[in-house]
């Protein structure tokens, strides 16, 4: 079956969560628009992966929104999303729930998400962190006008140094962390992290991306080391790519917040199985 954007008429007629399908996106959040208008930031204004521990949870200083191009060809992207009515536990549930069916994935960004599948089946009966951490999600999505097939391997936040005590309670905080690369290739390209902290009205999500440069690494196998050397030398992310990634993340996380509380409640109520 050919991959495509959007839901089919059969999806709309048969899927139990069809009422949550909304092909229209709200306008880009004001803070994202300001970040795009401001343009490139000086690299020190966005924390490196090694420096991001305190700031990612909102306890440190630094800019919350923007993008920077690095001297080694890499890029850093940051965006904050207010998520009214959303709890950190809902975010963990979502990352475990949506990865087995393209129609679920398309709910998240109806104008950019095309397909999703787990590389290996998650543990039976699992949900939330236990369902997605350690798993690899293979996704087809547009970042800007470019269709990419990515491999996103979710890792334990502690492996990146995130050990905040709030993470022990999924109702108070979570961080979704992943190693990213192109599916089918020999390389990992970067890292992403989405920190979600409970607020009085819902949650705030801080999204961070560190792509390219020193973050490029071989996955092993024939040709992996040489591919790493060549990619680190010649791959250079552009300003257009950084802007497209910031825009994509701002759109999809705002859209997710618009339906996630109701979807979470509906699926939990109608389908007892956590893998529904």
C-alpha positions in Angstrom: 0.0 0.0 0.0 1.4 3.4 -1.0 2.2 5.7 1.9 0.2 9.0 2.0 -0.6 12.0 4.1 -4.0 12.2 5.8 -6.7 9.7 6.7 -8.7 7.7 4.2 -12.5 7.6 4.1 -12.3 4.1 5.6 -10.2 5.4 8.5 -12.8 8.1 9.2 -15.6 5.6 9.1 -14.1 2.8 11.2 -11.4 3.9 13.6 -12.7 4.4 17.2 -10.8 7.6 17.7 -11.9 9.3 14.4 -13.4 12.2 16.3 -9.9 13.3 17.3 -8.8 13.6 13.7 -8.4 17.3 12.8 -6.5 18.1 9.5 -6.3 21.8 10.4 -3.5 23.2 12.5 -3.8 26.2 14.8 -1.6 29.2 13.9 2.0 28.8 15.0 2.5 29.8 18.6 3.7 33.4 19.2 6.9 32.3 20.9 7.8 30.1 17.8 7.0 33.0 15.5 9.3 35.3 17.5 12.1 32.8 17.4 11.9 32.5 13.6 11.8 36.3 13.2 14.9 36.6 15.4 16.8 34.2 13.2 20.1 32.5 14.1 21.3 32.6 17.7 24.9 32.6 18.8 25.7 29.0 19.6 26.5 29.6 23.3 22.9 30.8 23.9 21.6 27.2 23.4 23.0 24.7 25.8 24.9 21.7 24.5 23.8 18.2 25.3 26.3 18.0 28.1 25.2 21.3 29.5 21.5 20.8 29.2 20.6 18.9 32.3 19.5 21.7 34.6 18.0 23.9 31.9 16.0 21.2 30.2 13.9 20.8 33.4 13.5 24.6 33.6 15.8 25.2 36.5 18.7 26.9 34.6 19.2 30.0 32.6 19.1 30.3 28.9 16.8 30.9 26.0 13.8 28.6 25.6 13.2 29.1 21.9 15.5 29.4 18.9 18.0 27.7 16.7 21.8 27.9 16.2 24.1 26.5 13.6 27.4 25.1 15.0 30.9 25.5 13.6 31.2 21.8 13.1 28.1 21.7 10.8 25.6 20.7 13.5 22.5 22.5 14.7 20.7 23.0 18.0 17.0 23.7 18.2 14.9 24.6 21.2 11.2 25.3 21.6 8.8 25.5 24.6 5.2 24.4 24.3 2.4 25.2 26.8 0.2 22.1 27.1 -3.0 23.0 29.0 -4.8 20.0 30.6 -1.9 17.6 29.7 0.0 15.7 32.4 3.5 14.2 32.0 1.9 10.7 32.3 -0.2 11.4 29.3 2.9 12.2 27.3 4.5 8.9 28.3 1.3 7.1 27.4 1.2 8.8 24.0 4.7 7.8 23.1 3.9 4.2 23.9 0.5 4.2 22.3 0.9 5.9 18.9 3.9 3.9 17.5 2.1 0.9 16.1 -0.3 2.4 13.6 0.1 5.2 11.0 -3.4 6.6 11.6 -2.5 7.2 15.3 0.8 8.9 14.3 -1.1 11.1 11.8 -3.3 12.5 14.6 -0.1 14.2 15.9 0.7 16.2 12.8 -1.9 15.7 10.1 0.0 17.8 7.6 3.4 16.1 8.0 3.2 12.6 9.4 3.0 9.8 6.9 3.8 6.4 8.6 5.1 4.8 11.8 6.0 1.3 12.9 8.0 -0.2 15.7 11.2 -1.9 14.6 10.6 -4.6 17.2 7.3 -5.3 19.0 7.3 -3.7 22.5 6.6 -5.9 25.5 3.1 -7.3 25.6 0.8 -5.5 28.0 3.2 -2.6 28.5 2.4 1.1 28.3 4.0 4.4 29.0 7.8 4.5 29.6 7.9 0.7 29.8 6.5 0.4 26.3 8.7 2.9 24.4 12.0 3.2 26.3 14.5 0.8 24.6 12.4 0.6 21.4 13.1 2.1 18.0 10.3 3.9 16.1 10.6 4.0 12.3 8.8 7.1 11.0 8.1 8.7 7.6 7.4 12.4 8.0 7.9 15.7 6.3 10.2 18.2 7.9 9.4 21.3 5.9 9.0 20.0 2.3 11.4 17.1 2.7 10.1 13.6 3.3 12.4 11.7 5.7 12.5 8.2 6.9 13.9 8.3 10.4 14.9 5.8 13.1 14.2 7.1 16.6 15.6 4.9 19.4 14.2 5.9 22.8 16.6 5.7 25.8 16.3 6.1 29.5 16.7 9.7 30.6 19.2 8.7 33.2 21.5 7.6 30.4 21.8 11.2 29.4 22.3 12.4 32.9 18.7 13.4 33.7 18.2 12.1 37.2 15.9 14.8 38.7 13.9 13.4 41.5 10.7 14.6 39.9 11.1 11.9 37.2 10.2 9.3 39.8 6.6 10.4 39.6 5.2 10.3 36.1 2.4 12.6 37.1 4.9 15.4 37.9 7.6 15.1 35.2 9.0 13.0 32.4 11.7 13.4 29.8 11.3 11.6 26.4 14.9 11.0 25.1 16.0 9.4 21.9 18.9 8.8 19.6 18.0 9.7 16.0 19.2 8.8 12.5 17.9 7.8 9.1 16.3 4.4 8.9 18.3 1.9 6.9 21.6 3.8 7.2 24.7 3.1 9.2 24.7 6.4 11.2 23.1 8.0 14.2 22.8 11.8 13.5 21.7 13.3 16.8 19.7 13.4 20.0 16.4 14.8 21.0 14.7 15.4 24.4 11.3 16.5 25.4 11.0 17.5 29.0 7.5 17.7 30.4 6.9 19.3 33.9 3.5 19.6 35.6 2.1 23.1 36.1 -1.1 24.4 37.7 -3.0 24.3 34.4 -1.4 21.3 32.7 2.3 20.9 31.7 5.0 22.8 30.0 7.2 20.9 27.4 10.8 21.9 26.6 12.0 20.3 23.4 15.7 20.2 22.5 17.5 18.8 19.4 21.2 18.3 19.0 21.9 17.2 15.4 25.1 16.7 13.4 28.7 17.5 14.0 30.1 15.5 17.0 26.7 13.8 17.5 27.1 11.8 14.3 28.2 8.3 15.2 28.4 4.9 13.5 25.8 2.2 14.4 28.4 -0.4 13.6 28.5 -2.8 10.7 30.4 -2.6 7.4 31.3 0.9 6.3 29.9 2.5 9.5 33.2 4.0 10.7 34.0 5.5 7.2 30.5 6.8 6.9 30.9 8.5 10.3 34.2 10.2 9.2 32.7 11.4 6.0 29.5 12.7 7.5 31.3 14.6 10.2 33.5 16.2 7.6 30.9 17.1 5.0 27.4 17.1 6.5 26.4 20.6 7.4 22.8 21.5 8.4 21.4 24.7 6.9 19.4 27.5 8.4 16.4 26.4 6.4 16.6 22.9 8.0 16.9 24.4 11.5 13.9 26.6 10.9 11.9 23.7 9.5 12.6 21.5 12.5 11.6 24.3 15.0 8.4 24.9 13.1 7.5 21.2 12.9 8.1 20.6 16.6 6.1 23.7 17.6 3.2 22.7 15.3 3.0 19.0 16.3 3.3 19.6 20.1 0.7 22.3 20.1 -1.6 20.1 18.0 -1.0 17.1 20.3 -2.0 19.2 23.4 -5.3 20.1 21.7 -6.6 16.6 21.8 -4.4 14.4 24.0 -6.4 14.8 27.3 -9.7 13.8 25.7 -8.1 11.0 23.6 -6.3 9.6 26.7 -9.5 9.5 28.7 -11.4 8.0 25.8 -9.0 5.2 25.1 -8.6 4.4 28.8 -12.3 4.3 29.3 -13.3 2.3 26.2 -10.4 -0.1 26.0 -9.1 -1.7 29.1 -6.0 -3.1 27.4 -3.1 -0.7 27.7 -2.0 -1.6 24.1 -5.3 -0.7 22.5 
